């Protein structure tokens, strides 16, 4: 369930021909910048029109909304039809395995089991 439109690669100005510049987006500053003036062949700038559709926003690529879980009791507040659990990074191995077992029983998808 991804967005049908493919977003262009938003490159930093000059990143395609200057090796020292990383291919990470940086907003062009200054008066005379071609990319800042949105000239046709100079690349694309991120804008509000490239955003995801409203029904796809804040969703995991699997199509579920993520809910952060830090113990087994947190699984009770999850709707298995629309939500999936993501176990917190600070949870250890023993508690993590108990959360995964309980999620299997409740038929809840765990994104980072």
C-alpha positions as CSV (number, residue, x, y, z in Angstrom):
1,X,0.0,0.0,0.0
2,X,2.4,2.7,-1.2
3,X,1.8,5.9,-2.9
4,X,1.3,5.5,-6.6
5,X,3.3,8.5,-7.6
6,X,7.1,8.2,-7.4
7,X,8.8,11.2,-5.8
8,X,11.9,12.6,-7.6
9,X,15.3,12.4,-5.9
10,X,15.7,15.7,-4.1
11,X,19.4,16.4,-4.5
12,X,21.4,19.2,-3.1
13,X,22.3,21.9,-5.6
14,X,25.5,20.8,-7.5
15,X,25.6,17.3,-5.9
16,X,25.3,15.7,-9.3
17,X,28.5,17.3,-10.6
18,X,30.5,18.2,-7.6
19,X,32.0,15.1,-5.9
20,X,32.7,16.9,-2.6
21,X,28.9,17.5,-2.0
22,X,26.9,14.7,-0.5
23,X,23.6,13.7,-2.1
24,X,21.6,14.9,0.9
25,X,19.0,17.6,0.5
26,X,20.0,21.1,1.6
27,X,17.8,24.1,0.8
28,X,19.5,26.5,-1.6
29,X,20.2,29.8,0.0
30,X,20.9,33.1,-1.7
31,X,19.5,35.4,-4.3
32,X,20.8,34.1,-7.6
33,X,20.5,30.3,-7.1
34,X,19.0,28.6,-10.1
35,X,17.4,25.8,-8.1
36,X,16.0,28.3,-5.6
37,X,14.3,30.1,-8.5
38,X,12.9,26.8,-9.7
39,X,14.5,26.8,-13.1
40,X,13.3,23.9,-15.3
41,X,16.4,21.7,-15.7
42,X,18.1,22.4,-12.4
43,X,16.4,19.7,-10.3
44,X,13.3,19.5,-8.1
45,X,12.7,21.2,-4.8
46,X,10.6,19.5,-2.1
47,X,7.2,21.2,-1.7
48,X,3.8,20.5,-0.2
49,X,2.5,18.9,-3.4
50,X,4.9,15.9,-3.0
51,X,3.2,14.8,0.3
52,X,1.6,11.5,0.7
53,X,-2.2,11.0,0.4
54,X,-4.1,11.6,3.5
55,X,-5.1,8.0,4.0
56,X,-1.5,6.9,3.6
57,X,0.0,9.4,6.0
58,X,1.8,8.1,9.2
59,X,1.4,4.5,8.0
60,X,4.1,1.8,7.9
61,X,4.7,0.4,4.4
62,X,2.8,-2.7,5.5
63,X,-0.3,-0.6,5.7
64,X,-0.6,-0.5,9.6
65,X,-0.3,2.3,12.0
66,X,2.6,1.9,14.4
67,X,2.1,1.7,18.1
68,X,5.1,1.8,20.4
69,X,5.1,-1.0,23.0
70,X,7.3,-1.3,26.0
71,X,5.6,-4.1,27.9
72,X,3.0,-6.9,27.4
73,X,0.2,-4.9,29.0
74,X,0.6,-2.2,26.2
75,X,-0.7,-4.8,23.7
76,X,-4.2,-4.5,25.1
77,X,-4.7,-1.1,23.6
78,X,-3.9,-2.2,20.0
79,X,-6.5,-2.9,17.3
80,X,-5.1,-5.8,15.3
81,X,-7.0,-4.8,12.1
82,X,-5.4,-1.4,11.7
83,X,-2.5,-1.2,14.1
84,X,0.8,-3.0,14.5
85,X,3.2,-3.1,17.5
86,X,6.8,-1.7,17.4
87,X,8.8,-2.9,20.5
88,X,10.7,-0.1,22.1
89,X,14.5,-0.2,21.7
90,X,15.1,0.0,25.4
91,X,13.3,-3.4,26.0
92,X,15.6,-6.3,26.8
93,X,15.6,-9.8,25.4
94,X,13.5,-11.6,28.0
95,X,10.7,-9.0,28.0
96,X,10.9,-8.8,24.2
97,X,10.2,-12.5,23.9
98,X,7.3,-12.3,26.3
99,X,5.8,-9.4,24.3
100,X,6.2,-11.4,21.0
101,X,4.5,-14.5,22.5
102,X,1.5,-12.4,23.8
103,X,1.2,-10.6,20.4
104,X,1.0,-14.0,18.7
105,X,-1.9,-15.0,21.0
106,X,-3.7,-11.7,20.3
107,X,-2.9,-12.0,16.5
108,X,-1.1,-8.6,16.5
109,X,1.6,-8.0,14.0
110,X,5.0,-7.0,15.5
111,X,7.1,-4.9,13.2
112,X,10.5,-5.5,14.8
113,X,10.2,-9.0,16.4
